[in-house]
Amino acid sequence: MKLLMELWQVQEMRTALLVGSAVAIATACIGVFTVLRGQSFAGHSLTDLASVGGSAAYLLGVNQLWGFLAASVLAGLGMHAIGIERIRGRDVATGIVLATGMGFTSLFITLSMTGKSGGSAAVAVLFGSLFAINPQTVPLICLLAICSIIAMAVLWRPALFVTVSPELAHANGVRTGIINAAFMCVLGIGVALGSISVGAILSTALLIGPASCGLLLASRMRDAILSAGIIGVISIWIGVIVSYESYHWTGGKSWSVSFCIVAIILFIYLLCRILRSLGVINAVARRRAAVAHV
């Protein structure tokens, strides 16, 4: 506790923990639905295309969040217009589009590196750092996180209905096209928030990792989202603290905060898989159900 109080006095730590926690909770809500809808591929694709916007914003001297947000939301709507299933069935075309996006990212980063920004462009766009976020951007990030959570709360029932039984939802008058388009916009916001936090390359881990753990631990949607949010926040806090303290362990060369966060998420996911395979999680779930029944 004393260590946390001391670290909280550091401006960079407060910013990293606040932003990371807000993003972790928002991406947990979005990520659970993303995994249930089988759109992890779409989330990964959006990160590749979001990097184009982030690198372009870096080159133009604009806040990277706007670049990530614009590129990921537009790409999400584009995927919806084409159709996710059709995209999955066109591996060659999809690969070319994503590779072209990364090519533009490489171009924008190279142009940025030739300017005054030096070699930090690639790290800032692709791998990010919670310690490098401008404090003035924090309110905007928190606002986007809150808006995405509210949007998921509104989309909760229809999106779940469309996910479980799209034909039945359509037959009952649910506007599946609007629901799917709205979800892809929210998914784009989640990718943008993850990109500004841990970088475009690693944002999929923050979006999908805790959500997958939550679905392994819980059988109900609300419990899965709650578990995913807790796991995401824990991963952020441990990763940030380990990265900050590693400066004293490695002789002045800190470990990347994005690496630390993703490593913690991977460790928790593997632990959940092991516990699930051993039947520990199922036994706990049955015990809780028995207690609730009594």
N, C-alpha and C positions, 0 to 999 in steps of 0.2 A: 504493500500500500504506500509506503514511504517513497519507493522508487517511482510509482505512478504519479504521486503528487509532485515530485521533483521534475519528472518529464513533462507534466502538464504545464509547467511554468515556461517551457520553451515554445515559442510561437509556431515554429514549423511542426512540432509534435501535435499541438492543439489542432492546427489546420488539417494535418494528415489524418488524425483520429476522427475528427468531426466529418470531414468529407468522406473518408473511407467507410464509416459507419452508415452514413446516409445512402451511399451508393450500394453498400452490401445489402441493406434492407430492401431497397428498390429492385435490385437485380434478383434478389431471392424470389420476390413476387412474380417477376417477369420470367425468371428462369424455370420455375416449376411448370408453368404453362407451356413454355418452350419445349421442355423435355417431354411433357405429356402429349403435345401435338406432333412430336417427332420432327421438330424443326431445329434441332441442334445444328444441322447442316446449314440452315439459313442464317443462324446466329454467327457461325464461323465465316460464312461468305460475307456477311455484313461487316465483319471486322476488317477483312481485306479491303473492301471498298471504302470503309470509313477512314482508313489510313490515307486515302487519296485526299479527302477533305482536310484531314489534320495536317498533312504535309503542305498542302496548298496554303492553308491558313498560316502556317509557320513561315512559309516563304514570303507571304504578303504582309507579315507582321500583325496579323489579326489573332484574336484569342482562339486557341486551338479548339476549344469546346464548340464554338460555332461551326468550325470546319467539320469536326467529327459528327456533330448533330445533323447538319445539312446533308452531308454525304450518306450517312447511315439511314436517315428517314427517307430520303429520295430513293436510295437503293432498295429499301424495304418495300416502298410502294411500287417500284419497278418489278420486284420479284412477285408481288401480289398480282400485278397486271399480267405478267407472263404466266404465272401459275407455278407454285412450288413443285407440284408433281411433275410438270413438264420440264422444269429446270433439272430435277433429279434425273430425268430420263435422257438428258442431253449432256452427258459427261464431257464430251469434247468441247462443245460450245461454252459450257460453264467454265471449264478449265481455261479456255482462251480469254474469256471476259475477266476472270479473277486475276490471271497472269498479267493482262493488260493493265488492270488497276494497280497491281503491285509495281508494274513498270513505270506508270506515271508517278507513283509514290517515290520510287528510286530517283526519277528525274527531278522532282521537286526538292527532295532531300539533298541531292547533289548540288543543285543550284543554291540551296540555302547554305551548304557547307563552303561554297566559294565566296559567300558574303561575310559579313561581320559576325554572324552567329557561330561560325566555326563548326567544329565537329559535333556539337551537342544536338544537332537537328535529328539525327537518326535515333538517338537515345530518347529524346523528348517525345517523338511521334510514335515510334514502334514499341518502346518499353516503358515510357512514362516514369513519373516519380511523384508520389504523394507529397514528398518534401519540397517539390519545386512548384506546387500550385500557388498561384497568386491569391493572397487572402481576399482580394476584391472579387474573385470568381466564386468564392464559397457560397454566397447567397444565391447565385444563379444555379449552382450545382444542387444545392438543397431544394430550391424551388422546383427544378426539373424532377428531382427524386420524389418530392411530394406529389407533383402532378402525375407522375407515372403510377404511383401507388393508388391515387384516387381513380385514375383511369382503369387500372386493373380491378379495383373494387366495383366499378360500374360494369365492366365487361365480364365480371366473375361468372355469373350464371349463364348468360348466353354463350360466352366463349367455351365454358365447360360443356354445355349442351352440344355445341357445334363440334367440339373435339371428340366427345364420346360417340355421338351419332349424327353426323352431318346430314344424312338423308332425312332422318326423322325431324331434325331441326328445321330443315328447309320445308318439309311438308307441313309443319306447324306454323309456318309464316315467319320464322326467324330470318332476318336478312343476313344470310351467311356472308355475302360479299362484303357488306359494310363492317361486320364483326371482324372478319379476317383482315380487312384493310386497316381497321383501327388497331388491331393487335400488332400488325407489322410495323405501324408507326410507333407504338409503345416499345416494341422490340428494338427498333432503331434508336430510341432514346436510351434504352438500357445499354446497348452497345456503345453509344457515345459516352455515357457515364463511366462505363468500364474502361473505355479507351483513355479518357482523361485521367483515370486513376492509376491503372497499371499498364497502359500502353495498348495500342491497337492489336499487336500480336498476341498479347496475353489476356485480353479482355474476355475471350471465350471461357477461360478457366474460371473467372469470377462470376460469369453469367450461368454457366452450366454446372460447375463443380459443386457448390453448396446446394443447388437445387437437386442434383442427383443424390446427394447424401440425404437430403430431407425426404425424398421419395423412398429411399431405402429404409429410413428409420420409422416412417409413419405410413399408415394405411389410409388416412383421411387427408383431404386436400389442405384444410386449415392447419392441421398438425404438421404437414409436410412443409408448408410455407413458413410456419413459425420455426421449425427446426432448421430450415435453410437459412433464414434470417439470422438465427443465433450462431450457426456455424460460420456464416459469412462475416459477421461482426467479430467473432473470436479470431478468425483467420486474419482479419485486418489488424486487430490490436496486437496479436502476437507477432505478426510479420513486421509491423511498424516498429515495435519495441526491439525485436531482434536485430533489425537492420540498423537502428539508431545505436544500439549498444555494441554492435559488431565493430564499430570504429575503434573501441578500446581493446578488442580481442585480436585484431589483425594488424596492429601497428599503423593505424591511420587510414586504412583502406576499407571502407564500409561495404558490406554486401548490399546488392541492389534490393530496394524495398519491394519492388514488383516480384523479384525472384523469391524472396522470403514469403510473401503472401501466397503465391502460387504453390510453393513447396508445402506450406501448411495445409492448403486445400487438398493437395494430392495425398498427403499423409492421412488426413481425416477420411478422405474417400476410400483409400485402401483399407483403413481400419474398419470402416462401415461394411465394406465388401467381405472382409474376413469374418466379422461378427455375424453378418447375414448368412454366410456359408456354414458357419458353425451352429446356426440356429439360435444364437443368443438373442438377437433382435426379435425374432418371432416369439420366443418364449416370454420376453418382457411384454410384448404386445398382447399376448393371450392373458397374461397375469393382470394387466391393466383392464382388459375387457371383462375379466371375471370380477374384479373389484367393483367396476362400474355397474355390473349387472346386479351385484349384491346390494 
